[in-house]
Amino acid sequence: MNDDYKIFPIGDSAITLELANRIDLQLNRKAIAMKEWLAGNSFDGLQDIIVAYSTISILYDPLTVKDKYAGGEKAFDFVKRKLTDAYANAQVSEPGVMGKTIEIPVCYDPAFGFDLEYVAREKKLSIKEIIDLHVSKFYYVYMIGFLPGFSYLAELDEKLVIPRKLKPVPVAAGSVGIAGSQTGMYSLDCPGGWQIIGRTPLKLFDSSLSPPALLSAGDWVRFHEISSEEFAAW
């Protein structure tokens, strides 16, 4: 038993190491470092490594692992040992070394940011104040999920913290939303429950590219405002 983390199975072909149950920059950076260590110390039967806010999960083929490595022990125990080795050996890089910084243009016109007026009323702010607050910070990419290429970024200025919608609505690809202390970008057209405040003309996910997503966990994002004319000409 280790007080620094918990390890548990997810079905019979996946295992998760949980560092905590909260949004925490240092814990996320540790999880990303563990993923990089595991990628460099791979094994037959490893199918995928998934990092979330403060967890890392391994998807694996239990039959391949047992036949190749486990001998008399369970495949789960072999993979669990790999995770504990990753925790012990993964070194977190200095903040300036890890990830890249990407400037994201956003049009905050109400035609794109159809929840701007609602957010302004709820937060007792002007639309300009909302935009100024949103573009004022660098945001860390904690994870990619929900949709291929959907980015979870944190943390918002506390003046912008707002609950998500009770019911999802149709949302266009490129839409920029806020929910709780997070901001994020929809990579594809889909139903969504975040408060939509703008849209970027950038393509956030392209399956023909490698990697297909514009952003990766560990990156940094800075938004800047563009006009509707600039959006149309992008």
C-alpha positions as a LaTeX table, in Angstrom:
\begin{tabular}{lrrr}
\hline
Residue & $x$ (\AA) & $y$ (\AA) & $z$ (\AA) \\
\hline
Met1 & 0.00 & 0.00 & 0.00 \\
Asn2 & 1.37 & 3.42 & $-0.98$ \\
Asp3 & $-0.16$ & 6.56 & 0.49 \\
Asp4 & 0.97 & 8.61 & $-2.54$ \\
Tyr5 & $-1.33$ & 6.83 & $-4.98$ \\
Lys6 & $-4.00$ & 4.16 & $-5.48$ \\
Ile7 & $-3.92$ & 1.40 & $-8.13$ \\
Phe8 & $-7.03$ & $-0.42$ & $-9.22$ \\
Pro9 & $-8.28$ & $-2.46$ & $-12.20$ \\
Ile10 & $-10.74$ & $-1.16$ & $-14.79$ \\
Gly11 & $-12.21$ & $-4.40$ & $-16.06$ \\
Asp12 & $-9.86$ & $-7.24$ & $-16.97$ \\
Ser13 & $-7.67$ & $-5.40$ & $-19.47$ \\
Ala14 & $-6.99$ & $-1.98$ & $-17.97$ \\
Ile15 & $-5.39$ & $-0.61$ & $-14.82$ \\
Thr16 & $-5.35$ & 2.90 & $-13.33$ \\
Leu17 & $-2.96$ & 4.66 & $-10.99$ \\
Glu18 & $-4.66$ & 7.58 & $-9.24$ \\
Leu19 & $-2.45$ & 10.22 & $-7.69$ \\
Ala20 & $-5.40$ & 12.21 & $-6.28$ \\
Asn21 & $-8.95$ & 13.25 & $-7.07$ \\
Arg22 & $-8.39$ & 16.89 & $-7.93$ \\
Ile23 & $-7.07$ & 19.26 & $-10.59$ \\
Asp24 & $-3.40$ & 19.78 & $-9.76$ \\
Leu25 & $-0.68$ & 20.94 & $-12.14$ \\
Gln26 & 2.19 & 19.05 & $-10.51$ \\
Leu27 & 0.25 & 15.80 & $-10.30$ \\
Asn28 & $-0.73$ & 16.06 & $-13.96$ \\
Arg29 & 2.88 & 16.69 & $-14.93$ \\
Lys30 & 3.88 & 13.60 & $-12.93$ \\
Ala31 & 1.29 & 11.52 & $-14.80$ \\
Ile32 & 2.60 & 12.80 & $-18.15$ \\
Ala33 & 6.18 & 12.00 & $-17.10$ \\
Met34 & 5.03 & 8.49 & $-16.21$ \\
Lys35 & 3.46 & 8.08 & $-19.64$ \\
Glu36 & 6.72 & 9.11 & $-21.28$ \\
Trp37 & 8.67 & 6.65 & $-19.10$ \\
Leu38 & 6.28 & 3.82 & $-19.99$ \\
Ala39 & 6.50 & 4.68 & $-23.69$ \\
Gly40 & 10.26 & 4.28 & $-23.41$ \\
Asn41 & 9.95 & 1.06 & $-21.42$ \\
Ser42 & 7.13 & $-0.58$ & $-23.36$ \\
Phe43 & 6.15 & $-4.24$ & $-23.34$ \\
Asp44 & 4.29 & $-6.62$ & $-25.64$ \\
Gly45 & 0.57 & $-6.39$ & $-25.01$ \\
Leu46 & 0.60 & $-2.69$ & $-24.14$ \\
Gln47 & $-2.24$ & $-1.16$ & $-26.14$ \\
Asp48 & $-2.59$ & 2.41 & $-24.88$ \\
Ile49 & $-1.58$ & 4.82 & $-22.12$ \\
Ile50 & $-4.14$ & 7.43 & $-21.10$ \\
Val51 & $-3.46$ & 10.45 & $-18.89$ \\
Ala52 & $-6.30$ & 12.36 & $-17.22$ \\
Tyr53 & $-6.15$ & 15.15 & $-14.63$ \\
Ser54 & $-4.37$ & 13.16 & $-11.93$ \\
Thr55 & $-4.52$ & 9.58 & $-13.18$ \\
Ile56 & $-2.73$ & 7.38 & $-15.65$ \\
Ser57 & $-4.28$ & 4.24 & $-17.13$ \\
Ile58 & $-2.77$ & 1.38 & $-19.10$ \\
Leu59 & $-4.85$ & $-0.64$ & $-21.54$ \\
Tyr60 & $-3.30$ & $-4.05$ & $-22.21$ \\
Asp61 & $-3.94$ & $-7.49$ & $-23.69$ \\
Pro62 & $-3.92$ & $-9.83$ & $-20.65$ \\
Leu63 & $-3.31$ & $-12.98$ & $-22.70$ \\
Thr64 & $-0.25$ & $-11.52$ & $-24.43$ \\
Val65 & 1.14 & $-10.17$ & $-21.17$ \\
Lys66 & 0.63 & $-13.44$ & $-19.30$ \\
Asp67 & 2.12 & $-15.58$ & $-22.07$ \\
Lys68 & 5.13 & $-13.31$ & $-22.56$ \\
Tyr69 & 6.02 & $-12.10$ & $-19.08$ \\
Ala70 & 3.83 & $-13.17$ & $-16.21$ \\
Gly71 & 4.76 & $-16.81$ & $-15.76$ \\
Gly72 & 2.72 & $-17.97$ & $-12.76$ \\
Glu73 & 1.47 & $-14.53$ & $-11.75$ \\
Lys74 & $-1.51$ & $-12.61$ & $-13.06$ \\
Ala75 & $-1.10$ & $-10.25$ & $-15.99$ \\
Phe76 & $-2.60$ & $-7.53$ & $-13.77$ \\
Asp77 & 0.24 & $-7.90$ & $-11.27$ \\
Phe78 & 2.87 & $-7.58$ & $-14.01$ \\
Val79 & 1.28 & $-4.39$ & $-15.37$ \\
Lys80 & 0.80 & $-3.04$ & $-11.85$ \\
Arg81 & 4.52 & $-3.47$ & $-11.29$ \\
Lys82 & 5.19 & $-1.51$ & $-14.49$ \\
Leu83 & 3.06 & 1.34 & $-13.15$ \\
Thr84 & 4.87 & 1.40 & $-9.81$ \\
Asp85 & 8.20 & 1.38 & $-11.66$ \\
Ala86 & 6.99 & 4.33 & $-13.74$ \\
Tyr87 & 6.01 & 6.22 & $-10.60$ \\
Ala88 & 9.41 & 5.57 & $-9.02$ \\
Asn89 & 11.48 & 6.40 & $-12.11$ \\
Ala90 & 9.61 & 9.12 & $-14.03$ \\
Gln91 & 11.23 & 12.51 & $-13.62$ \\
Val92 & 9.11 & 15.64 & $-14.02$ \\
Ser93 & 10.74 & 18.18 & $-16.31$ \\
Glu94 & 11.17 & 21.82 & $-15.43$ \\
Pro95 & 8.04 & 23.89 & $-16.28$ \\
Gly96 & 9.68 & 25.60 & $-19.25$ \\
Val97 & 10.82 & 22.31 & $-20.77$ \\
Met98 & 7.56 & 20.42 & $-20.90$ \\
Gly99 & 5.08 & 20.93 & $-23.70$ \\
Lys100 & 4.68 & 23.78 & $-26.13$ \\
Thr101 & 2.83 & 27.11 & $-26.04$ \\
Ile102 & 0.19 & 27.72 & $-28.71$ \\
Glu103 & $-1.59$ & 30.98 & $-29.47$ \\
Ile104 & $-5.26$ & 30.38 & $-30.22$ \\
Pro105 & $-7.22$ & 33.07 & $-32.08$ \\
Val106 & $-10.82$ & 33.40 & $-30.86$ \\
Cys107 & $-13.72$ & 35.43 & $-32.18$ \\
Tyr108 & $-15.91$ & 36.45 & $-29.25$ \\
Asp109 & $-18.71$ & 37.81 & $-31.43$ \\
Pro110 & $-22.10$ & 36.86 & $-29.88$ \\
Ala111 & $-22.91$ & 34.98 & $-33.10$ \\
Phe112 & $-20.21$ & 32.51 & $-32.04$ \\
Gly113 & $-20.26$ & 33.06 & $-28.28$ \\
Phe114 & $-23.97$ & 32.53 & $-27.86$ \\
Asp115 & $-23.72$ & 32.22 & $-24.07$ \\
Leu116 & $-21.76$ & 35.44 & $-23.55$ \\
Glu117 & $-24.78$ & 37.48 & $-22.53$ \\
Tyr118 & $-25.92$ & 34.79 & $-20.09$ \\
Val119 & $-22.44$ & 34.61 & $-18.54$ \\
Ala120 & $-22.33$ & 38.42 & $-18.32$ \\
Arg121 & $-25.65$ & 38.51 & $-16.45$ \\
Glu122 & $-24.74$ & 35.65 & $-14.11$ \\
Lys123 & $-21.29$ & 36.99 & $-13.29$ \\
Lys124 & $-22.32$ & 40.68 & $-13.30$ \\
Leu125 & $-19.63$ & 41.52 & $-15.83$ \\
Ser126 & $-19.63$ & 43.26 & $-19.17$ \\
Ile127 & $-18.88$ & 41.20 & $-22.28$ \\
Lys128 & $-15.62$ & 43.12 & $-22.67$ \\
Glu129 & $-14.65$ & 42.22 & $-19.11$ \\
Ile130 & $-15.33$ & 38.54 & $-19.83$ \\
Ile131 & $-13.17$ & 38.63 & $-22.95$ \\
Asp132 & $-10.37$ & 40.54 & $-21.20$ \\
Leu133 & $-10.35$ & 38.03 & $-18.35$ \\
His134 & $-10.38$ & 35.05 & $-20.71$ \\
Val135 & $-7.42$ & 36.25 & $-22.78$ \\
Ser136 & $-5.42$ & 37.44 & $-19.76$ \\
Lys137 & $-4.00$ & 34.05 & $-18.71$ \\
Phe138 & $-1.92$ & 31.17 & $-19.94$ \\
Tyr139 & $-3.85$ & 27.91 & $-19.64$ \\
Tyr140 & $-2.38$ & 24.47 & $-19.07$ \\
Val141 & $-3.68$ & 21.52 & $-21.12$ \\
Tyr142 & $-4.48$ & 18.90 & $-18.51$ \\
Met143 & $-5.86$ & 16.28 & $-20.87$ \\
Ile144 & $-7.50$ & 15.50 & $-24.20$ \\
Gly145 & $-10.78$ & 13.65 & $-23.98$ \\
Phe146 & $-14.57$ & 13.51 & $-24.36$ \\
Leu147 & $-14.07$ & 14.00 & $-28.12$ \\
Pro148 & $-10.94$ & 13.35 & $-30.19$ \\
Gly149 & $-8.94$ & 16.55 & $-29.77$ \\
Phe150 & $-11.19$ & 18.16 & $-27.12$ \\
Ser151 & $-8.88$ & 20.01 & $-24.72$ \\
Tyr152 & $-9.42$ & 20.52 & $-21.00$ \\
Leu153 & $-7.63$ & 23.70 & $-19.90$ \\
Ala154 & $-7.31$ & 25.28 & $-16.47$ \\
Glu155 & $-7.60$ & 27.35 & $-14.54$ \\
Leu156 & $-10.01$ & 30.17 & $-15.25$ \\
Asp157 & $-9.93$ & 33.47 & $-13.42$ \\
Glu158 & $-12.24$ & 32.95 & $-10.45$ \\
Lys159 & $-14.51$ & 35.74 & $-11.74$ \\
Leu160 & $-15.41$ & 33.50 & $-14.71$ \\
Val161 & $-16.14$ & 30.28 & $-12.81$ \\
Ile162 & $-19.65$ & 29.18 & $-13.77$ \\
Pro163 & $-21.61$ & 25.90 & $-13.84$ \\
Arg164 & $-22.17$ & 23.99 & $-17.06$ \\
Lys165 & $-25.62$ & 23.83 & $-18.66$ \\
Leu166 & $-28.23$ & 21.45 & $-17.27$ \\
Lys167 & $-28.94$ & 20.11 & $-20.76$ \\
Pro168 & $-26.51$ & 19.85 & $-23.72$ \\
Val169 & $-27.13$ & 21.85 & $-26.89$ \\
Pro170 & $-25.64$ & 21.59 & $-30.40$ \\
Val171 & $-22.12$ & 23.05 & $-30.46$ \\
Ala172 & $-19.98$ & 23.73 & $-33.55$ \\
Ala173 & $-16.38$ & 22.61 & $-33.96$ \\
Gly174 & $-13.95$ & 25.29 & $-32.78$ \\
Ser175 & $-16.31$ & 26.58 & $-30.09$ \\
Val176 & $-14.62$ & 27.82 & $-26.93$ \\
Gly177 & $-16.45$ & 27.17 & $-23.69$ \\
Ile178 & $-16.14$ & 27.58 & $-19.95$ \\
Ala179 & $-17.45$ & 25.33 & $-17.17$ \\
Gly180 & $-16.46$ & 25.30 & $-13.54$ \\
Ser181 & $-12.86$ & 26.45 & $-13.31$ \\
Gln182 & $-12.04$ & 25.10 & $-16.77$ \\
Thr183 & $-12.05$ & 26.36 & $-20.32$ \\
Gly184 & $-11.98$ & 24.10 & $-23.35$ \\
Met185 & $-12.38$ & 23.87 & $-27.11$ \\
Tyr186 & $-14.75$ & 21.62 & $-29.03$ \\
Ser187 & $-12.84$ & 19.83 & $-31.77$ \\
Leu188 & $-15.91$ & 18.45 & $-33.58$ \\
Asp189 & $-19.58$ & 19.32 & $-34.00$ \\
Cys190 & $-21.46$ & 17.68 & $-31.12$ \\
Pro191 & $-23.89$ & 18.27 & $-28.25$ \\
Gly192 & $-22.20$ & 20.05 & $-25.37$ \\
Gly193 & $-22.98$ & 21.54 & $-21.98$ \\
Trp194 & $-20.28$ & 24.17 & $-21.53$ \\
Gln195 & $-21.08$ & 27.90 & $-21.68$ \\
Ile196 & $-19.93$ & 28.95 & $-25.17$ \\
Ile197 & $-18.16$ & 32.31 & $-25.31$ \\
Gly198 & $-16.42$ & 32.25 & $-28.70$ \\
Arg199 & $-15.00$ & 30.21 & $-31.56$ \\
Thr200 & $-11.57$ & 29.64 & $-33.04$ \\
Pro201 & $-11.02$ & 29.25 & $-36.79$ \\
Leu202 & $-8.25$ & 26.73 & $-36.16$ \\
Lys203 & $-8.85$ & 23.06 & $-36.93$ \\
Leu204 & $-8.35$ & 21.30 & $-33.62$ \\
Phe205 & $-8.48$ & 17.73 & $-34.91$ \\
Asp206 & $-7.50$ & 16.29 & $-38.29$ \\
Ser207 & $-7.38$ & 12.51 & $-38.62$ \\
Ser208 & $-5.08$ & 12.78 & $-41.65$ \\
Leu209 & $-2.30$ & 14.31 & $-39.53$ \\
Ser210 & 0.09 & 12.74 & $-37.04$ \\
Pro211 & $-0.59$ & 13.58 & $-34.30$ \\
Pro212 & $-4.19$ & 14.34 & $-35.29$ \\
Ala213 & $-4.91$ & 16.74 & $-32.40$ \\
Leu214 & $-3.52$ & 20.28 & $-32.38$ \\
Leu215 & $-2.97$ & 20.17 & $-28.61$ \\
Ser216 & $-1.51$ & 17.57 & $-26.26$ \\
Ala217 & $-1.58$ & 17.17 & $-22.49$ \\
Gly218 & 1.25 & 19.25 & $-21.05$ \\
Asp219 & 0.95 & 22.07 & $-23.58$ \\
Trp220 & 0.14 & 25.68 & $-22.74$ \\
Val221 & $-2.47$ & 27.85 & $-24.46$ \\
Arg222 & $-2.90$ & 31.60 & $-24.74$ \\
Phe223 & $-6.05$ & 33.00 & $-26.36$ \\
His224 & $-6.17$ & 36.24 & $-28.32$ \\
Glu225 & $-9.20$ & 38.05 & $-29.68$ \\
Ile226 & $-9.92$ & 38.40 & $-33.41$ \\
Ser227 & $-12.78$ & 40.12 & $-35.20$ \\
Ser228 & $-15.54$ & 38.38 & $-37.14$ \\
Glu229 & $-13.91$ & 39.69 & $-40.34$ \\
Glu230 & $-10.58$ & 38.13 & $-39.36$ \\
Phe231 & $-12.37$ & 34.89 & $-38.51$ \\
Ala232 & $-14.03$ & 34.79 & $-41.95$ \\
Ala233 & $-10.72$ & 35.46 & $-43.70$ \\
Trp234 & $-8.72$ & 32.88 & $-41.70$ \\
\hline
\end{tabular}
